[in-house]
Amino acid sequence: MATLLLRSLRLHSGLPYRTRPDVGVPLRAGSHGARLLYPDHIPTTPLQKMLLAAGAAGMALYNPYRHDMVAVLGETTGCYTLKFLRDQMKKDPEGAQILQERPRISLSTLDLSKLQNLPEGSLGHTRAPTRFVDDEELAYVIQRYREVHDMLHTLLGMPTNMLGEVVVKWFEAVQTGLPMCILGAVFGPIRLRAQSLQVLFSELIPWAVQNGRRAPCVLNIYYERRWEQSLTALREELGISPPPKI
C-alpha cells in the first residue's frame, strides 16, 4: 500500500523519477515551486501522511531491511519530535553549528583514503533523501539522524545484525523519542531467538536505556571533525559506558 501511494504522490506532485541532487548539497529552501521546500520534497496532506505511515509501518515490521519504508515511517510520524530535536540542537553550540553548516555524511563527501589510514580505535575507522517532512529545517534534522545512525553502531559498539540494531533502536528511542525508533525497539525483538532475547532483556536494554538517558543528544556531535578522536575518549565525553560483550 505504501509503495503504491508513493508512486501516486510522485505522479501528482509532478516529480516522477526526478533526478536527485548531489548528496553533498545541503538541504536548503530554494525556488523549487510554490509548495516545494527543498529538493525531493513531496507535499502531503495529513490523510496522506497517515496512510503512508500505516503502510510503511506494516512493511517495515514485515521486513525490517526495507530501509525505504523505515525512512517513510520516520518522516510521516516524527514532526513534533523533530521540532524538539531541532530545538535541542539550537541550544548546543556544536549542534547549532551543524544546523547552520548542514554537513552531510556520504560516500561523496568523505575522504575514504584518509579514513582507511586512521588508527584502530578511532571514530572514523569504521542513506534515501527526505521527502515528506513539510519543513526544510526539520527535513535536515531527520536526514542528519539517518546519516549518523551508523556512527551510533560504532559509538555503542553494536554489530549491524538484528540484535545490535534493536539495541541501537532502544538507545535512539530514549535519546530522540522518534516513533519510528520506539516501534523498532518494541517490535524488533520479535525476530530474535530465545538466547538473544535473554541477553537483550537482562543486559543490553538496561545498558542502552541508561546510556541513552545519561548521554547528551548525539545529533549535536560534529562527527566529521572527530574522525581522529578515539572511541574511548568520545564515549567518556558523552558519558557512555563500555558496551556489554555480545
C-alpha positions in Angstrom: 0.0 0.0 0.0 2.7 2.4 1.0 4.6 1.7 -2.3 1.5 2.4 -4.4 0.8 5.6 -2.6 4.4 6.7 -3.0 4.1 6.2 -6.8 0.8 8.1 -6.9 2.3 11.0 -4.9 5.2 11.3 -7.3 2.8 11.5 -10.3 0.5 14.1 -8.7 3.4 16.2 -7.5 4.8 16.4 -11.0 8.1 14.9 -9.8 8.2 11.5 -11.4 11.6 9.9 -11.0 13.2 13.3 -10.7 17.0 13.4 -10.7 18.2 13.6 -7.2 20.5 16.4 -6.2 24.1 15.7 -5.2 24.0 14.2 -1.7 26.8 16.6 -0.8 24.5 19.6 -1.3 23.0 20.8 2.0 19.2 20.7 2.3 18.2 24.3 1.8 15.0 26.0 0.8 15.0 27.2 -2.8 13.0 28.1 -5.8 11.6 24.6 -6.4 8.0 25.7 -6.9 5.4 27.3 -4.7 4.9 24.3 -2.4 8.3 22.6 -2.6 10.5 23.4 0.3 13.7 21.5 -0.6 15.0 19.1 -3.3 12.9 15.9 -3.4 10.1 17.4 -1.2 6.7 15.8 -1.9 4.0 17.8 -0.2 1.4 15.6 1.5 -1.9 16.1 3.4 -2.4 14.8 6.9 -4.5 11.9 5.5 -1.8 11.0 3.0 0.8 11.1 5.8 -1.4 8.8 7.9 -1.8 6.3 5.0 1.9 6.4 4.3 2.7 5.8 8.0 0.3 2.9 8.3 1.6 1.2 5.1 5.3 1.9 5.9 4.9 0.6 9.5 3.4 -2.7 8.3 6.0 -3.2 5.6 8.9 -2.3 8.0 7.6 -4.8 10.6 7.3 -7.5 7.9 10.7 -6.8 6.5 13.0 -4.6 8.8 15.5 -4.4 6.0 13.2 -2.3 3.8 15.1 0.9 4.7 12.9 2.9 2.3 9.8 2.1 4.3 11.6 2.8 7.6 12.6 6.2 6.2 9.0 7.0 5.2 7.7 5.9 8.6 10.2 8.3 10.3 9.2 11.2 8.1 5.5 10.8 8.4 5.3 10.3 12.2 8.0 12.4 13.7 7.0 16.0 13.1 6.6 17.1 16.7 9.6 15.1 17.9 11.8 16.6 15.1 10.9 20.1 16.4 12.1 19.1 19.9 15.3 17.7 18.4 15.8 20.8 16.3 15.4 23.0 19.4 17.9 20.8 21.3 20.5 21.3 18.5 19.9 25.0 18.5 20.7 25.2 22.3 24.0 23.4 21.9 27.0 25.3 20.3 28.1 22.3 18.2 24.6 21.3 17.3 23.8 24.9 16.2 26.9 24.9 14.0 25.7 21.7 12.4 22.3 23.2 11.7 24.0 26.2 10.2 26.5 24.4 8.0 24.4 21.4 7.1 27.2 18.8 6.7 26.4 15.5 5.0 27.9 12.1 5.7 28.0 10.1 2.4 30.5 8.4 0.1 30.7 11.6 -2.0 31.6 13.8 1.0 34.1 11.6 2.8 37.8 11.2 2.3 37.8 7.4 2.2 41.6 7.1 1.8 42.1 9.2 4.9 39.6 7.2 6.9 41.2 4.0 5.9 44.5 5.2 7.3 43.2 6.3 10.6 44.4 4.2 13.6 42.4 1.4 15.1 40.0 2.6 17.8 39.3 6.0 16.1 35.8 7.0 15.3 36.4 7.3 11.5 37.9 3.8 11.1 34.8 2.5 10.5 21.3 6.8 3.3 17.3 7.9 0.7 16.5 11.6 0.5 13.9 13.2 2.8 10.6 13.8 1.0 7.6 14.0 3.3 8.7 16.5 6.0 7.0 19.8 5.4 9.6 22.0 6.9 13.1 22.5 5.4 15.0 22.6 8.6 13.2 19.6 10.1 14.0 17.7 6.9 17.7 18.2 7.6 17.3 17.1 11.2 15.9 13.7 10.2 18.4 13.4 7.3 21.1 14.0 9.8 19.7 11.4 12.1 19.8 8.8 9.3 23.3 9.7 8.4 24.7 9.4 11.9 22.8 6.1 12.6 25.8 4.0 11.5 28.1 6.2 13.7 25.9 5.1 16.6 26.6 1.4 15.9 30.3 2.3 16.2 29.9 4.5 19.2 27.8 2.0 21.1 30.0 -1.0 19.9 26.9 -2.8 18.5 27.1 -5.1 15.4 24.9 -4.4 12.4 22.9 -7.7 12.9 19.3 -7.7 14.2 20.3 -7.9 17.8 22.7 -4.9 17.5 20.0 -3.0 15.6 17.5 -3.5 18.3 19.9 -2.3 21.0 20.7 0.9 19.0 17.0 1.5 18.5 16.5 1.4 22.3 19.2 3.9 22.7 17.8 6.1 19.9 14.2 5.8 21.3 15.4 7.2 24.7 17.5 9.8 23.0 15.1 11.1 20.3 11.6 9.9 21.1 11.0 9.3 17.4 8.0 7.0 17.0 10.0 5.0 14.4 12.7 4.3 16.9 10.1 3.3 19.6 8.4 0.9 17.2 11.7 -0.6 16.3 12.7 -1.0 19.9 9.4 -2.6 20.9 8.7 -4.9 17.9 12.3 -5.6 16.8 12.9 -8.4 19.4 10.1 -10.4 17.8 12.6 -11.7 15.2 15.2 -12.7 17.8 16.0 -16.2 19.1 15.4 -17.1 22.7 19.1 -16.9 23.6 19.4 -13.4 22.1 16.2 -12.4 23.9 17.6 -13.4 27.2 20.8 -11.3 26.9 18.8 -8.5 25.3 16.4 -8.1 28.3 18.8 -8.9 31.0 21.8 -6.8 29.9 21.5 -4.9 26.6 18.2 -3.0 27.0 19.1 -1.7 30.6 22.5 -0.6 29.3 21.0 1.2 26.3 18.3 2.9 28.3 20.8 4.0 31.0 23.3 5.4 28.5 20.6 7.0 26.3 19.3 8.9 29.3 22.8 9.9 30.5 24.4 11.0 27.2 23.7 14.4 25.7 21.9 14.5 22.3 24.1 12.6 19.8 22.8 14.8 17.0 24.9 17.6 18.5 28.2 15.8 17.7 30.1 17.1 14.6 31.3 13.7 13.6 33.1 14.9 10.5 35.5 16.9 12.7 36.1 14.0 15.1 37.2 11.1 12.9 40.6 11.1 14.6 39.2 11.1 18.1 39.4 7.8 19.9 36.2 6.0 20.6 37.2 5.7 24.3 37.6 9.5 24.6 34.3 10.2 22.8 32.5 7.7 25.0 34.0 9.3 28.1 33.0 12.8 26.9 29.4 11.6 26.3 29.2 9.6 29.5 28.6 6.3 27.6 29.9 3.3 29.5 31.7 0.4 27.7 29.2 -1.8 25.8 28.4 -5.4 27.1 30.0 -8.2 25.2 27.6 -9.9 22.8 
